[in-house]
């Protein structure tokens, strides 16, 4: 993925940078899911859960 980013978009990154970005995204979606549950918004919690699963594949 890092090579594609460099070749296609001239964006330079290290594999650890990409891992960190994806890990942060997963943690953010987990927080959104929990907050939506607490706020009584099950549709939004389900949406965040689906996006989290898609991202972690």
N, C-alpha and C positions, 0 to 999 in steps of 0.2 A: 504494500500500500504506500509506503514511504517513497519507493522508487517511482510509482505512478504519479504521486503528487509532485515529485521533482520534475519528472519528464513532461507531464501534461500542463502543469500550472506554475512551474518554476518556484514551488514552495519547498523550502528546505526544512526538514525535520528529522529527528532521530526516532527510531522505533519506540523508545521510552516516552517521547513526547506524545505520540499517537496513543499509546497505552494509557497514559495519564489522562488525556482528553476523554477517551472512551469511558474510563473508570469514573471520572467526574460526571459525565453525562448520565451514567447508570445511577450514581448516587443521587443526582438531582431528580431523576425520574422516580426513584424510591421515595424521596421526600414529597414530591408532588402527589404520589399515590397515597401516602399516609395522611397528608393534609386534606386531600379530597375526601378520604374516609371520615376524618374527624368533622369535616364541614358538611357531611351528609350529601356528598355529590358522587354517588356510586358510578355514574357514567364517566366522569372525569378520572376516577380512580382506575376504572377498567381500561380507559384509553391510555393512561400512563403505564399501566401494567403491560399492555400489548406493545407499546413502543419500546419498553425496556426489554421485553423478550426479543423483539425484532433486532434491536441493537446488539444484544448479547449473543446472537447466533453467529 
